[in-house]
Amino acid sequence: DSTVVKYAKNLCGPCNSSFTQPFDKAYETFVAKAMEQRQQIIERRVIDFESIYDAEWEAGQRNLFKYFAKCFGCRLNEAGRTVPDDVIALLSKDAFTTALYVTFMVNEDFHRLEIDHVGTEPLIVHRDRASGRDVGFQSGHAVGWLTMMYWYGHFPLQPIGARWVADAKHVYLGRYRPLDAVIADSAS
């Protein structure tokens, strides 16, 4: 219920209440269980969706991915960008193909300092240098030590976790230390 990760009212009432409610519930369950399983997840660097959603892990992770697709679409809409057709279409499907991926990362600094942070990552637009055309996007949000990033048409090579499209029982987490950049800047 944090207003930090809420978007402008850019979904119709029925879509935001009844249609996407399973997505929201899947996210709430995911965050609650991930925070409960913090130590195990951080030690193993793996999220086991069966430990999150029990026997319904396939449907649970699919609805979780749809929650992230909804967030990504809302972020694009707020920025005046067009939401890609494949992202819109996947919301009503059980099987889908999309250029959208999600990665999960442990924020090592927030974990070490036990910072209880909720926030959003900025929308970054990747453009083709020659044409100036948008070719990819990245955005995301964080809850405590866990950062969830959405990538569309672009995927960096850093250790930011495995690509996930609601297609695996387990997903491997990446890691990063944002305070390293702050410390490096202050040392210069």
Sequence and secondary structure as in RCSB ss.txt:
>XXXX:A:sequence
DSTVVKYAKNLCGPCNSSFTQPFDKAYETFVAKAMEQRQQIIERRVIDFESIYDAEWEAGQRNLFKYFAKCFGCR
LNEAGRTVPDDVIALLSKDAFTTALYVTFMVNEDFHRLEIDHVGTEPLIVHRDRASGRDVGFQSGHAVGWLTMMY
WYGHFPLQPIGARWVADAKHVYLGRYRPLDAVIADSAS
>XXXX:A:secstr
  GGG   S S HHIIIIITHHHHHHHHHHHHHHHHTHHHHHHHTEEEHHHHHGGGHHHHHHHHHHHHHHHHHHH
HHHTT    HHHHHHTT SS   SEEEEEEEEHHHHHHT   EEEEEEEEEE TTT  EEEEEEEEEETTEEEEE
EES   SSS B  BSS  SEEEBEEE HHHHHHHHHH 
